[in-house]
Amino acid sequence: MGYMISGTGLMTELGKYPLGRVIGGTVYPGLTLTAGTLWWILNSLNIPLSVETVCVFTAPIFSAFASWATYLLTKEVKGPGAGLTAAVLLAMVPSYISRSVAGSYDNEAVAIFALIFTFYLYIKTLNTGSLFYATLNSIAYFYMVCSWGGYTFIINLIPMHALLCIVTGRYSSRLYIAYAPLIVLGTLLAALVPVVGFNAVMTSEHFASFLVFILIHVVALVYYIKGILSPKMFKVAVALVVSGGLAVCFAMIAVLVAMVASSPTMGWSGRSLSLLDPTYASKYIPIIASVSEHQPPTWPSYFMDINVLAFLVPAGIIACFSPLSDASSFVILYIVTSVYFSGVMVRLMLVLAPAACILSGIALSQAFDVFTRSIKLQLPSLSIDSPVDAGDASSESVVPDDTVKTDKTEDTQKERTSKKSRSRKSSSESVEKPSSKSQIKKRLSVLPLETSIIAIVLLVLLGAFYVINSRLLVKAVLVHSVWAAAEAYSAPSIVLTSHSHDGLHVFDDFREAYAWLSHNTEVDDKVASWWDYGYQTTAMANRTVIVDNNTWNNTHIATVGTAMSSPEKAAWEIFHSLDVKYVLVVFGGLVGYPSDDINKFLWMVRIGGGVFPHIKEPDYLRDGQYRIDNMATPTMLNCLMYKLSYYRFVETDGKAFDRVRRTEIGKKHFKLTHFEEIAARSADPQKCYSDIAGSAI
């Protein structure tokens, strides 16, 4: 079925014709291995499910695992109450629902769980100093590397946190155990993944982790020397260690600079550079900028994807500062970086969603904790069972507490004659001091009874908005999440729907087009289309395509873009050289479908012009815009994409009015000399053309 074994591994013949595509070097294996393992386990338990069924339900299963991992992570930061709240929020945040609905068989379906679970194990190791959890953390990181290219976010965020702890004087042996094994074992395991390979040690995305790895060893050596040397010798040793450490760092930096200087992109991948410089992709790598998921989001998309969590996140950040721990500082760093990256690529809203849920869960949990404790400490019927807590809140009970302290102080003063009693006194004071501080803190955090009751009522009303549809401008959070899941994220992208006054309209044109190709073309026929439809054509029509959604070969995609941007005869020559028999074009000017190939045409020109200099974007522009009306340029009116899209378009309504561009087209009457329309319906956005000149040859 289009796969073969070559010297470089498993290859597919259905994509990237005539080159083919090496599966191992272009696909992350984590999702496939996960679904295959689930299928094997279920069949071993005598539960005979098909592979398709397992793939459909893989994402919902791992969404449950992701909520569980979110609970564990938040519990390590702020306790079980915050963990439960964060898990509930993640279960219904629209941003994560987009990749966790049934049938969403994509890398992120399992990668978000791997991301959260890796962070949990890092924090768990940081809190416990257990080498067992450090080893599990490396294995979880390996699973993340197998699943998604977003693993570079982990291997940069954790070094940033380790560096933050070192700079702020929070270094400890627990930090060393949490960080060092992850870098060593994680890098070795990551290099085993074919799609990563030696990139785990050769690309700039990983260099920060190695530099922090050297730095943390220098700091560990300094702390070790401090414990075994006298203060005078320690100063000398520190000077030597710092000098040696700086020399090693400078040597490493020199080696890295030499390696990076040989690369035109300074060792960074195109996607990483587009994250660091949001304008880089549009200037130099249009194939990355052409992907809709790589575009920056709009402000309404934040409310669409995380809803009211956007307003709770600042409160969660404030709660993490009281008190500030290693775990809470990591969460703060996580939210700051994810907010930035989500502002560059809308796809990375998936990374922001868990962070927003964690901080929102912390904020809500802390608020409930303060309000309920205030009510508990001020209502006599509730405070009978907890006299210690009641004593913290009332002024009458503070006096006896101070009296006890005074008595203890007098007793200790009488026993100062012996060293033993002095040691007892110092130890008792060290125990008493933090307890008194916590008592004072509790008393300060107690709110008036009326305020607490009103706040609880308001929070309950806010919770009611989760289950009751509101007629106000702001919809209920749960209702919004359900609506987003049902309307925006659950419908398959291959089936189009639209709502009007007379009900729901379903456009099943994509599947009909692929079915036509499957039943009316030969098995070895080659189909040319823009890369957006490559995977679907391969999977549903079982036909070989020239380009597909795996954009590893920019030159091949540029060739198709050049053909679409060229005049008909030149385009036929390009397609003929690629053995193309059919050309599939998506046009939505009649039904109002905005994501058609005319709207994508600017990327065909830019990608093609990036490789073939004779394609110049200004030749297609009029006053800086792509025009298809009577102001369009001759180059635009004569290119293949224009002709295939608007061929016989005037016969539909007599005016050739494009409902997407909202204008009449410029060139209405023309004929095709090298292509023949063989499959099109007046109400459909798809058109299929046969290379008649090529078939004649």
C-alpha positions in Angstrom: 0.0 0.0 0.0 2.7 2.5 -1.0 5.4 1.6 1.6 8.7 0.0 1.0 11.9 -0.8 3.0 15.1 0.9 1.7 18.6 1.3 3.0 17.5 4.3 5.1 14.4 2.7 6.6 10.7 2.6 5.9 9.7 4.8 3.0 6.3 5.9 1.5 5.9 6.1 -2.3 2.5 7.9 -2.1 4.0 11.2 -1.0 6.7 13.5 -2.4 6.7 11.8 -5.8 9.2 11.0 -7.4 11.5 11.4 -4.3 9.4 9.5 -1.8 9.7 10.2 1.9 11.6 8.4 4.6 9.1 7.8 7.4 11.6 7.5 10.3 13.4 10.7 9.5 10.3 12.9 9.0 7.7 11.6 11.5 7.7 11.5 15.4 7.0 7.9 16.3 5.4 8.5 19.7 1.8 8.7 18.6 2.0 5.7 16.4 3.8 3.6 19.1 1.2 4.7 21.7 -1.8 3.7 19.6 -0.1 0.5 18.6 0.7 -0.4 22.2 -2.9 0.3 23.2 -4.2 -1.9 20.4 -1.9 -4.7 21.4 -2.8 -4.5 25.1 -6.6 -4.5 24.3 -6.3 -7.4 22.0 -4.2 -9.3 24.5 -7.0 -8.8 27.0 -9.4 -10.3 24.4 -11.0 -6.9 23.5 -11.0 -7.0 19.7 -11.0 -3.4 18.6 -9.9 -2.3 15.2 -6.8 -0.1 14.8 -9.1 2.8 13.5 -11.2 2.6 16.7 -8.1 2.8 18.9 -6.7 5.7 17.0 -10.1 7.6 17.3 -10.1 7.2 21.1 -6.4 7.8 21.8 -6.8 11.5 22.2 -9.7 11.3 24.7 -7.8 8.7 26.8 -4.8 10.8 27.0 -6.8 13.9 27.8 -7.8 12.1 31.0 -4.2 11.3 31.7 -3.3 15.0 31.1 -5.9 16.1 33.7 -4.4 13.6 36.1 -0.9 14.9 35.4 -2.1 18.4 35.9 -3.4 17.5 39.3 -0.1 15.9 40.3 1.9 18.9 39.1 -0.3 21.5 40.8 -0.4 19.4 44.0 3.4 19.6 44.2 3.2 23.3 43.9 0.3 24.4 46.1 -1.5 21.3 47.5 -4.3 19.0 46.5 -7.1 21.6 46.5 -5.3 23.6 43.8 -4.5 20.4 41.9 -8.1 19.3 41.8 -9.3 22.7 40.6 -6.6 22.8 37.9 -7.5 19.3 36.7 -11.2 20.3 36.4 -10.3 23.4 34.4 -8.0 21.5 32.0 -10.8 19.0 31.3 -12.9 21.7 29.7 -10.5 24.4 28.5 -11.3 24.9 24.7 -7.7 25.2 23.7 -6.9 21.6 24.8 -10.3 20.3 23.7 -9.2 21.2 20.1 -6.6 18.4 20.2 -8.3 15.9 22.6 -11.6 15.2 21.0 -12.3 11.8 19.6 -10.7 11.4 16.2 -8.0 14.0 16.7 -5.2 11.7 15.9 -2.3 14.2 16.0 1.0 14.5 17.8 -0.4 16.9 20.4 -3.0 14.3 21.5 -0.3 12.5 23.5 2.4 15.2 23.7 0.5 17.6 26.0 0.2 14.8 28.6 3.9 14.1 28.2 4.7 17.8 28.6 2.8 18.1 31.8 4.0 14.8 33.2 7.6 15.7 32.5 7.2 19.0 34.4 5.5 17.1 37.3 8.4 14.7 37.6 10.9 17.5 37.5 9.1 19.3 40.3 8.7 16.1 42.2 12.5 15.5 42.0 13.1 19.1 43.0 11.0 18.7 46.1 12.2 15.2 47.2 15.8 15.0 45.8 15.0 11.4 44.7 17.1 9.9 42.0 14.3 7.5 41.2 12.0 10.4 40.2 15.0 11.9 38.3 15.3 8.7 36.2 11.5 8.7 35.6 11.8 12.3 34.5 14.3 11.4 31.8 12.1 8.6 30.6 9.1 10.9 30.4 11.2 13.4 28.5 12.2 10.7 26.1 8.5 10.0 25.5 8.0 13.7 24.8 10.8 13.7 22.3 9.2 10.7 20.5 5.9 12.5 20.4 6.3 16.1 19.3 8.9 18.6 18.2 7.7 20.9 21.1 10.1 19.0 23.3 12.6 21.8 22.7 10.3 23.9 25.0 11.1 21.5 27.9 14.8 21.4 27.2 15.0 25.2 27.3 12.5 25.9 30.1 14.1 23.6 32.7 17.6 25.0 32.2 16.1 28.5 32.5 14.6 27.5 35.8 17.8 25.9 37.0 19.7 29.1 36.1 17.1 31.2 37.9 17.6 29.1 41.1 21.4 29.4 40.9 21.3 33.2 40.3 18.8 33.8 43.1 20.9 31.7 45.6 18.4 28.8 45.7 20.9 26.1 44.7 20.6 22.8 46.5 21.5 19.2 46.0 17.9 18.6 45.1 18.3 21.0 42.2 21.4 19.1 41.0 19.6 15.7 41.2 16.6 17.1 39.3 18.7 18.7 36.5 21.9 16.8 35.8 20.4 13.3 35.2 17.8 14.8 32.9 20.4 16.4 30.7 22.6 13.3 30.5 20.0 10.5 30.2 17.5 12.7 28.4 20.0 13.7 25.7 21.2 10.2 25.2 17.7 8.9 24.9 16.6 11.7 22.6 19.4 10.9 20.2 17.9 7.5 19.7 14.8 9.0 18.0 15.5 9.0 14.3 13.8 12.3 13.5 16.0 13.9 16.2 19.3 12.0 16.0 22.4 14.0 16.5 20.4 17.2 16.5 20.1 16.6 20.2 23.7 17.7 20.6 24.3 19.7 17.3 21.5 22.3 17.2 21.3 25.6 19.1 18.0 24.7 20.7 19.9 22.3 23.0 23.0 24.4 23.8 21.5 26.3 26.7 20.9 23.1 28.6 24.6 22.1 28.2 25.9 25.5 29.3 23.7 25.4 32.4 24.9 21.8 32.9 28.5 23.0 33.1 27.5 26.0 35.4 25.6 23.8 37.8 28.7 21.5 38.2 30.8 24.6 38.9 28.4 25.7 41.6 28.2 22.2 43.1 32.0 22.1 43.2 32.1 25.5 45.0 29.6 24.3 47.6 31.5 21.1 48.1 34.8 22.9 48.6 33.2 25.3 51.0 32.2 22.4 53.3 35.7 20.9 53.5 38.0 23.9 53.6 38.6 26.7 56.0 37.3 30.2 55.0 40.8 31.4 54.0 41.5 28.4 51.9 38.0 28.5 50.5 38.6 32.0 49.0 41.7 30.7 47.2 39.9 27.6 46.0 36.9 29.6 44.8 39.2 31.8 42.7 40.8 28.8 41.1 37.4 27.1 40.5 35.8 30.2 39.1 38.8 30.8 36.8 38.8 27.2 35.6 35.1 27.3 35.1 35.2 30.5 33.1 38.0 29.0 31.0 35.9 25.9 30.3 32.8 28.0 29.6 34.7 30.3 27.2 36.2 27.2 25.4 32.8 25.7 25.1 31.3 28.9 23.8 34.2 29.2 21.3 33.5 25.7 20.0 29.8 26.4 19.8 30.3 29.6 18.0 32.6 27.9 15.5 29.9 25.2 14.9 27.1 27.7 14.7 28.9 30.1 12.4 29.1 27.4 9.7 25.3 27.3 9.5 23.4 30.0 7.7 20.7 29.9 10.4 23.2 29.9 13.3 22.3 26.4 14.2 18.6 27.2 14.8 15.7 25.5 13.0 13.4 27.7 11.0 10.5 27.3 13.5 12.8 28.2 16.4 14.0 31.3 14.6 10.4 32.3 13.9 9.7 32.0 17.6 12.6 34.2 18.6 12.0 36.6 15.7 8.3 36.6 14.7 9.1 38.3 11.4 11.8 35.8 10.4 9.5 33.2 8.7 7.6 35.8 6.6 10.9 37.2 5.4 13.0 34.1 4.8 11.0 30.9 5.1 7.5 31.4 3.6 6.7 27.7 3.9 6.6 28.0 7.7 4.6 31.3 7.5 2.1 29.7 5.1 0.8 27.3 7.8 -2.2 28.8 9.5 -1.2 27.3 12.8 2.1 29.3 12.7 0.3 32.7 12.4 0.1 34.9 15.5 -3.3 34.7 17.3 -5.7 37.6 17.6 -6.8 38.9 20.9 -10.3 37.3 20.7 -8.7 33.9 20.2 -7.3 34.1 23.7 -10.8 34.4 25.1 -12.0 31.8 22.7 -9.4 29.2 23.8 -8.9 29.9 27.5 -11.9 32.0 28.3 -12.1 33.5 31.8 -8.8 31.8 32.8 -7.1 34.8 31.2 -8.4 36.9 34.1 -7.5 34.4 36.8 -3.9 33.9 35.7 -2.6 37.2 37.3 -4.2 36.2 40.6 -2.5 32.8 40.4 0.9 34.5 39.7 0.5 36.6 42.9 -0.5 33.5 44.9 2.7 31.8 43.7 4.8 34.6 45.2 3.4 33.9 48.7 5.5 32.1 49.5 7.9 31.8 46.6 9.4 28.3 46.3 11.4 26.4 43.7 8.2 24.8 42.4 6.1 28.0 42.3 9.0 29.9 40.6 9.0 27.2 37.9 5.2 27.7 37.3 5.7 31.4 37.0 8.5 30.9 34.5 6.3 28.4 32.6 3.4 30.9 32.3 5.6 33.8 31.2 7.3 31.8 28.5 4.2 30.1 27.2 2.3 33.5 27.0 5.1 34.8 24.8 5.3 31.8 22.5 1.5 31.6 22.2 1.6 35.2 21.1 3.9 34.2 18.2 2.2 31.0 17.0 -1.5 30.2 17.6 -0.6 26.5 17.7 1.3 27.1 20.9 -1.9 28.0 22.7 -1.8 24.3 23.5 1.3 24.9 25.6 -0.4 27.9 27.3 -3.6 26.0 28.3 -2.1 23.8 31.0 -0.2 26.7 32.5 -3.3 28.9 32.6 -5.3 26.0 34.2 -2.6 25.5 36.8 -2.4 29.2 37.8 -6.2 29.6 37.7 -6.6 26.5 39.9 -4.1 28.0 42.4 -5.9 31.3 42.4 -9.4 29.8 42.9 -8.1 27.3 45.5 -6.3 30.1 47.5 -9.4 32.2 47.4 -11.6 29.4 48.6 -9.1 28.6 51.3 -9.0 32.2 52.7 -12.8 32.7 52.6 -13.7 29.3 54.1 -11.0 29.6 56.8 -12.2 33.1 57.7 -15.8 31.8 58.1 -14.6 28.8 60.1 -12.5 30.8 62.5 -15.3 33.4 63.2 -18.3 31.1 63.6 -18.4 29.6 67.1 -20.2 26.5 66.0 -17.5 25.6 63.5 -14.5 26.6 65.7 -15.4 24.3 68.7 -13.6 21.4 67.1 -10.5 23.4 66.3 -9.5 25.5 69.4 -6.0 26.1 68.0 -7.2 27.7 64.8 -9.9 29.7 66.8 -7.2 31.0 69.0 -5.3 32.3 66.0 -8.3 34.4 64.9 -9.7 35.9 68.1 -8.0 38.6 70.1 -9.0 37.0 73.4 -7.0 33.9 72.7 -3.9 35.8 71.5 -3.3 37.0 75.1 -3.0 33.6 76.7 -0.8 32.5 73.8 1.6 35.4 74.6 1.4 34.5 78.3 2.5 31.0 77.6 5.4 32.4 75.6 6.4 34.7 78.5 6.3 31.8 81.0 8.5 29.7 78.7 11.0 32.6 78.4 11.2 33.0 82.2 11.8 29.3 82.6 14.6 29.3 80.0 16.3 32.3 81.7 16.5 30.4 85.0 18.2 27.5 83.3 20.9 29.5 81.5 23.6 28.3 83.9 24.2 25.1 81.9 25.2 24.7 78.2 22.7 21.9 77.9 19.8 24.2 78.9 21.0 26.8 76.4 21.0 24.3 73.6 17.4 23.3 74.6 16.4 27.0 74.7 17.8 27.6 71.2 16.1 24.6 69.8 12.8 25.5 71.4 13.0 29.0 70.0 13.8 27.7 66.6 10.6 25.6 66.7 8.5 28.3 68.3 9.6 31.1 65.8 8.2 29.6 62.6 5.0 28.5 64.4 4.4 32.0 65.7 5.0 33.4 62.2 2.5 31.0 60.7 0.0 32.0 63.4 0.5 35.7 62.7 0.2 35.0 59.0 -3.1 33.1 59.5 -4.5 35.9 61.6 -3.6 38.5 59.0 -5.2 36.5 56.2 -8.5 36.2 58.1 -11.2 38.4 56.5 -14.3 39.8 58.2 -17.2 37.4 58.4 -19.5 39.4 56.2 -16.9 39.8 53.5 -16.1 36.1 53.5 -19.7 35.1 53.2 -20.3 37.6 50.3 -17.2 36.4 48.5 -18.3 32.7 48.9 -21.7 33.6 47.4 -20.1 35.4 44.5 -17.8 32.4 43.8 -20.8 30.1 43.9 -22.6 32.4 41.4 -19.5 32.3 39.3 -19.6 28.5 39.5 -23.3 28.7 38.4 -22.1 30.3 35.2 -20.3 27.0 34.5 -23.6 25.2 34.2 -26.2 27.8 33.4 -26.4 29.5 30.0 -26.3 33.2 30.3 -28.2 35.6 28.1 -25.6 38.3 28.8 -22.7 39.2 26.6 -20.4 36.9 28.6 -21.3 33.2 28.1 -21.0 30.6 30.8 -17.6 29.0 30.9 -18.8 25.5 30.7 -21.4 26.5 28.0 -18.6 28.2 26.1 -16.4 25.2 26.4 -19.1 22.8 25.2 -20.0 25.1 22.4 -16.4 25.4 21.3 -16.0 21.7 21.5 -19.1 21.0 19.5 -19.0 23.8 16.9 -15.4 24.7 16.4 -13.3 21.6 17.2 -15.4 18.5 16.9 -16.4 18.7 13.3 -13.9 17.0 11.0 -12.0 19.4 8.8 -12.8 17.3 5.7 -16.5 18.0 6.1 -17.7 21.6 5.8 -20.8 23.0 7.5 -22.6 26.3 7.4 -25.6 27.7 9.3 -28.3 29.9 7.7 -31.9 30.8 8.3 -33.1 27.6 6.8 -30.9 25.3 8.9 -27.6 23.5 8.7 -25.9 22.9 5.3 -23.2 20.2 4.9 -20.6 20.3 2.2 -19.1 16.9 1.7 -17.2 17.9 -1.4 -13.7 16.9 -0.2 -14.7 13.3 0.4 -16.6 13.2 -2.9 -13.6 14.5 -4.8 -11.3 11.9 -3.2 -13.9 9.2 -3.9 -14.0 10.3 -7.5 -10.2 10.1 -7.7 -10.3 6.7 -6.1 -12.9 5.2 -8.5 -12.1 7.0 -11.8 -8.3 7.1 -11.9 -5.6 4.4 -12.2 -3.7 3.3 -9.1 -0.4 4.6 -10.4 -1.7 8.0 -11.5 -0.1 11.1 -10.0 -2.1 13.9 -8.5 -0.8 17.5 -8.1 -2.4 19.9 -5.6 -1.2 22.3 -3.0 0.4 20.6 0.0 -2.7 21.1 2.3 -4.5 18.3 0.6 -1.6 15.8 0.3 -2.3 13.6 3.3 -6.1 13.5 2.6 -5.5 12.5 -1.1 -3.1 9.8 -0.1 -5.3 8.4 2.7 -8.7 8.7 1.1 -8.0 8.4 -2.6 -5.0 6.1 -2.3 -3.2 8.1 -5.0 0.3 9.3 -5.2 0.8 13.0 -4.7 3.6 15.4 -5.5 3.6 17.2 -2.2 1.9 16.6 1.1 1.6 18.1 4.6 5.1 17.0 5.6 7.0 20.1 4.6 10.5 18.7 5.0 11.4 19.4 1.3 11.0 23.1 0.5 12.2 22.8 -3.0 9.6 20.2 -4.0 6.8 22.4 -2.6 8.3 25.4 -4.4 8.2 23.4 -7.7 4.4 23.0 -7.3 4.0 26.6 -6.3 6.0 27.7 -9.4 3.7 25.6 -11.6 0.6 27.1 -10.2 2.1 30.6 -10.6 3.2 30.1 -14.2 1.3 30.4 -17.5 -0.5 27.3 -18.7 2.1 26.0 -21.1 5.0 26.4 -18.6 2.9 24.8 -15.9 2.1 21.9 -18.1 5.8 21.3 -18.8 6.6 21.3 -15.0 3.7 18.9 -14.3 4.6 16.7 -17.3 8.2 16.4 -16.0 6.7 15.1 -12.7 4.4 12.5 -14.4 1.3 14.4 -13.2 -1.9 13.1 -14.6 -4.4 15.1 -12.6 -4.5 18.5 -10.9 -6.8 19.1 -8.0 -7.9 22.7 -7.3 -10.1 24.0 -4.4 -12.2 27.0 -5.4 -14.8 28.6 -3.1 -15.8 31.7 -5.0 -19.2 30.4 -5.8 -20.3 29.1 -2.4 -18.3 31.5 -0.3 -15.6 29.1 1.0 -12.7 31.4 2.1 -10.0 28.8 2.5 -9.7 28.1 -1.2 -6.5 28.0 -3.3 -7.0 31.6 -4.6 -6.6 32.9 -1.0 -3.6 30.6 -0.6 -2.1 31.7 -3.9 0.1 34.3 -2.3 2.1 31.6 -0.5 2.5 29.7 -3.8 4.1 32.7 -5.3 6.3 33.4 -2.3 7.4 29.8 -1.8 8.0 29.4 -5.5 9.9 32.7 -5.8 12.1 31.7 -2.9 13.6 28.9 -4.9 13.0 30.0 -8.5 14.0 33.6 -9.0 11.9 34.1 -12.2 8.8 34.1 -10.0 8.6 37.6 -8.7 5.8 38.6 -6.3 5.5 42.2 -7.6 4.4 40.8 -11.0 1.2 39.6 -9.3 0.4 42.7 -7.3 -1.5 45.8 -8.1 -1.0 48.6 -5.6 0.5 46.1 -3.2 -2.5 43.7 -3.3 -3.5 40.5 -5.0 -6.3 41.5 -7.4 -8.5 39.2 -9.4 -10.8 41.9 -10.8 -10.3 44.1 -13.8 -7.4 45.7 -12.0 -5.4 42.4 -11.9 -2.0 42.3 -13.5 -1.6 40.3 -16.8 0.7 37.8 -14.9 -2.1 37.1 -12.5 -4.8 36.7 -15.1 -2.6 34.3 -17.2 -1.3 32.1 -14.4 -2.5 28.5 -14.1 -4.2 28.9 -10.7 -6.4 31.7 -12.0 -7.4 29.8 -15.1 -8.2 26.5 -13.3 -10.2 28.3 -10.6 -12.2 30.6 -12.8 -12.6 28.3 -15.8 -16.3 28.6 -17.0 -17.1 30.6 -13.8 -19.1 33.1 -15.8 -21.6 30.4 -16.8 -22.8 30.1 -13.2 -24.5 33.5 -12.8 -23.5 35.4 -16.0 -21.5 37.9 -14.0 -18.7 35.8 -12.6 -19.0 37.4 -9.2 -16.6 36.0 -6.6 -18.4 35.8 -3.2 -15.2 35.4 -1.2 -13.3 38.3 -2.8 -16.6 40.2 -3.3 -15.9 41.4 -6.8 -16.3 40.4 -10.4 -13.3 38.7 -11.9 -11.2 40.5 -14.5 -10.9 37.8 -17.2 -14.2 35.9 -17.7 -13.9 34.2 -21.1 -10.9 32.0 -21.8 -10.1 28.5 -22.9 -7.7 25.8 -21.6 -5.2 24.5 -24.1 -3.3 22.0 -22.0 -5.8 20.9 -19.4 -9.3 19.6 -19.4 -11.9 19.9 -16.7 -13.1 16.4 -15.9 -14.8 16.6 -12.5 -16.7 19.7 -11.1 -20.1 20.5 -9.9 -21.6 24.0 -9.9 -22.2 24.0 -6.1 -18.8 22.4 -5.2 -15.5 24.1 -4.3 -13.5 21.3 -5.9 -12.3 21.0 -9.4 -10.2 18.3 -11.0 -8.3 18.7 -14.2 -6.6 16.2 -16.4 -3.3 16.8 -18.1 -4.7 16.2 -21.6 -1.6 17.1 -23.4 0.4 14.8 -21.2 -2.0 11.9 -21.7 -1.8 12.4 -25.5 1.9 11.9 -25.3 
